[in-house]
């Protein structure tokens, strides 16, 4: 159906009918816009080809309006509803292309596996740190800086961050570890 309309428009353009010439130009510009859209995904141009695609699409809608208002409205609505679908389709093609694969860091499976490994390692590290801090409950130490309410404390020869249970604890004050909460050591003066 589209081809017959295009052929009719081409025939009318050859005879010199101005309205039919606009219909022909509308279809030509529609084709140019589609070609430029595909090219935008495969040729790195910094968006220049995309801008040309948009200009061609707008020009085609104008040409359809110049032919007939119904054609202009119909093609305008077609652009509005079909553009997102076409973009999704072309993007899916692009992801599997050599250019897309080169631009995307690793495959989805690799990324998922690395993410899971990092999460497991992070969780194990957090649990180990929490166990180390739990072992310090009841230990004696001294504040290296004033705790207002957070500062540095020294327990044995290990320096860690500590938080005062209440108020301010001045520097060089003997303290005792009372609790570990959210990887934070709580202390009070001895």
C-alpha positions as CSV (number, residue, x, y, z in Angstrom):
1,X,0.0,0.0,0.0
2,X,2.8,2.4,0.9
3,X,4.7,1.5,-2.3
4,X,1.6,2.2,-4.4
5,X,1.1,5.6,-2.7
6,X,4.8,6.3,-3.2
7,X,4.6,5.3,-6.9
8,X,1.5,7.5,-7.3
9,X,3.3,10.4,-5.7
10,X,6.3,9.8,-8.0
11,X,4.1,9.7,-11.0
12,X,2.3,12.9,-9.9
13,X,5.7,14.6,-9.3
14,X,6.8,13.7,-12.8
15,X,3.7,15.4,-14.2
16,X,4.3,18.5,-12.1
17,X,1.6,18.3,-9.4
18,X,2.9,20.3,-6.5
19,X,0.9,18.6,-3.8
20,X,2.0,15.2,-4.9
21,X,5.6,16.3,-5.0
22,X,5.4,17.2,-1.3
23,X,4.1,13.6,-0.6
24,X,7.0,12.2,-2.5
25,X,9.5,14.4,-0.5
26,X,7.8,13.4,2.7
27,X,8.5,9.7,2.0
28,X,12.0,10.4,0.8
29,X,12.8,12.4,4.0
30,X,11.2,9.6,6.1
31,X,13.6,7.1,4.5
32,X,16.5,9.4,5.0
33,X,15.6,9.9,8.7
34,X,15.4,6.1,9.2
35,X,18.8,5.6,7.5
36,X,20.3,8.3,9.6
37,X,18.9,6.9,12.8
38,X,20.5,3.5,12.1
39,X,23.8,5.2,11.1
40,X,23.8,7.2,14.4
41,X,24.0,4.0,16.4
42,X,26.9,2.5,14.4
43,X,29.0,5.5,13.5
44,X,30.4,7.5,16.4
45,X,29.6,11.1,15.4
46,X,29.0,12.8,18.7
47,X,25.2,13.2,17.9
48,X,25.6,15.0,14.6
49,X,24.0,12.3,12.6
50,X,21.2,12.2,15.2
51,X,20.6,15.9,14.8
52,X,20.5,15.4,11.0
53,X,18.0,12.5,11.6
54,X,15.8,14.8,13.6
55,X,15.9,17.6,11.0
56,X,15.0,15.0,8.3
57,X,12.1,13.8,10.4
58,X,10.7,17.3,11.0
59,X,11.2,18.1,7.3
60,X,9.2,15.0,6.3
61,X,6.3,16.0,8.6
62,X,6.3,19.5,7.1
63,X,6.3,18.0,3.6
64,X,3.4,15.7,4.6
65,X,1.5,18.7,6.0
66,X,2.2,20.6,2.7
67,X,0.6,17.8,0.9
68,X,-2.5,17.4,3.1
69,X,-3.2,18.2,6.8
70,X,-4.5,14.6,7.4
71,X,-1.2,13.2,6.1
72,X,0.7,15.6,8.3
73,X,-1.2,14.7,11.4
74,X,-1.1,11.0,10.6
75,X,2.6,10.9,10.0
76,X,3.2,13.2,13.0
77,X,1.3,10.7,15.2
78,X,3.2,7.9,13.6
79,X,6.5,9.5,14.5
80,X,5.4,10.1,18.1
81,X,4.3,6.5,18.7
82,X,6.8,4.6,16.5
83,X,10.0,6.5,17.4
84,X,10.3,4.9,20.9
85,X,9.7,1.4,19.5
86,X,12.3,2.0,16.7
87,X,14.8,3.4,19.1
88,X,14.4,0.3,21.4
89,X,14.8,-2.0,18.4
90,X,17.9,-0.2,17.0
91,X,19.4,-0.1,20.5
92,X,19.0,-3.8,20.9
93,X,20.7,-4.3,17.5
94,X,23.5,-1.9,18.6
95,X,24.2,-3.8,21.8
96,X,25.0,-6.9,19.8
97,X,27.0,-5.2,17.2
98,X,30.9,-5.1,17.3
99,X,30.7,-1.3,18.0
100,X,28.3,-1.8,20.9
101,X,30.2,-4.7,22.4
102,X,33.4,-2.6,22.2
103,X,31.8,0.3,24.0
104,X,30.1,-1.8,26.7
105,X,32.5,-3.0,29.4
106,X,32.1,-6.8,29.6
107,X,29.1,-8.9,29.0
108,X,26.0,-9.0,31.2
109,X,27.0,-12.4,32.6
110,X,30.5,-11.2,33.5
111,X,29.2,-8.1,35.1
112,X,26.6,-10.1,37.2
113,X,29.3,-12.6,38.3
114,X,31.7,-9.9,39.3
115,X,29.0,-8.0,41.1
116,X,28.0,-11.1,43.1
117,X,31.6,-11.9,43.9
118,X,32.2,-8.3,45.1
119,X,29.0,-8.4,47.2
120,X,30.0,-11.7,48.8
121,X,33.6,-10.4,49.5
122,X,32.2,-7.2,50.9
123,X,29.8,-9.0,53.2
124,X,32.6,-11.3,54.4
125,X,34.8,-8.3,55.1
126,X,32.1,-6.5,57.0
127,X,31.4,-9.6,59.1
128,X,35.1,-10.1,59.8
129,X,35.5,-6.4,60.8
130,X,32.4,-6.6,63.1
131,X,33.8,-9.7,64.8
132,X,37.1,-8.0,65.4
133,X,35.3,-5.0,66.9
134,X,33.1,-7.2,69.0
135,X,36.2,-8.7,70.5
136,X,37.2,-5.3,71.8
137,X,34.2,-4.9,74.1
138,X,35.5,-4.5,77.7
139,X,39.0,-3.6,76.5
140,X,40.8,-0.6,78.1
141,X,42.3,2.2,76.1
142,X,43.0,5.9,75.9
143,X,41.6,8.7,73.7
144,X,44.1,10.1,71.3
145,X,41.8,13.0,70.3
146,X,38.9,14.5,72.0
147,X,35.7,12.5,71.3
148,X,33.0,15.1,70.4
149,X,31.4,12.6,70.1
150,X,33.6,10.9,67.5
151,X,37.4,10.8,67.5
152,X,40.5,8.5,67.7
153,X,41.2,6.1,70.4
154,X,44.1,3.7,71.1
155,X,43.5,0.2,72.4
156,X,46.8,-1.6,73.0
157,X,48.8,-0.6,70.0
158,X,45.8,-0.4,67.6
159,X,44.4,3.0,66.7
160,X,40.6,3.0,65.8
161,X,37.8,5.5,65.6
162,X,35.6,5.6,68.7
163,X,32.4,7.4,69.7
164,X,31.6,8.7,73.2
165,X,28.5,7.1,74.8
166,X,27.5,10.5,76.0
167,X,28.9,14.0,76.1
168,X,32.5,14.9,75.3
169,X,35.6,12.9,76.3
170,X,38.8,14.9,76.3
171,X,42.1,13.7,74.8
172,X,44.4,11.4,76.8
173,X,41.5,10.1,78.9
174,X,41.4,6.4,79.9
175,X,38.4,4.8,78.4
176,X,36.7,1.4,78.3
177,X,34.9,-0.1,75.2
178,X,31.2,-0.6,76.0
179,X,29.5,-1.5,72.7
180,X,29.9,-1.9,69.0
181,X,27.1,-0.6,66.9
182,X,27.1,-0.3,63.1
183,X,30.9,-0.8,62.9
184,X,31.3,2.0,65.5
185,X,33.0,1.5,68.8
186,X,31.2,3.1,71.7
187,X,33.3,4.1,74.7
188,X,33.0,5.8,78.1
189,X,35.5,7.2,80.5
190,X,37.1,4.8,82.9
